[in-house]
Amino acid sequence: MKIFLRRTCREAAYLTTSRRDRELALADRVALRLHLMACKACPRFERQIKLMDSAMGSWRGYVEGDGRL
């Protein structure tokens, strides 16, 4: 029997990256939050994803605003 809200690190990583493109279902949001509270590695991965998104956003703004690399 699979526990409904339990996610593996692989599933949590998938949900972390997927939520950048789409809204997660309530069950997935709750399961991800529970996993992030229990796991040491996945919150670090989440911070790295946010940092990369921020860096890419800054880079896009630089390129689009300035017209050069």
N, C-alpha and C positions, 0 to 999 in steps of 0.2 A: 504494500500500500504506500503510495507516494504522499508525502505531506504536502498539502496544498500551497503553503507559502514558503516552502524551503527552496532555495536556489543554490546551485553550485557557483563557484567563482567564474566559470566559463559563461554560465547563464547570466550572472550579474554583469560581467563585462559586456555581453551582448546588449543587455538592457541599458547599460550606461551609455553606450554608443548610439543605440537606437533612439533614445529619448531626445537626441539632438535633432532628429529628423521628423519625429512624430510624437504625439502624446501617448503615453503608456496607459494601458488599462489600469483601473484602480487596484486590482489584485497584483499586477506587476509592480506598480509603484510601492505598495505596501511590502511586498516580498523583497524588493530591492533595498528599501530602507532598513528592513530587519537584517538583511544580509550585511549591509554596510556597518551596522552597529556591532555585529558579531565577528566580522573578519578584519584582520590587520592589513592585508594586502590590497583589497579592493578599494578602500577609501583613498589610498595612495594613487591607484590607477585613475580614480575619478578626478582627483586634483590634477593629475598629469593631463588628462583630456581637457579639463577646463583651461589649463595653462596653454595648451596647444591651440585651442579655439581662440583664446585671447590674443595670442601671438599672431595667428593667421588673420584675425580681424584687424589688428594694427598694421600688418603688412599690406592687406588689401586697401586699407585707407591711405596708406603711403603711396602705393602704386596708382590708385585711381585719382587721388588728389593732386599728385605731382606729375603724372604722365611718364614717369621713368622708373627704372629699377633702382 
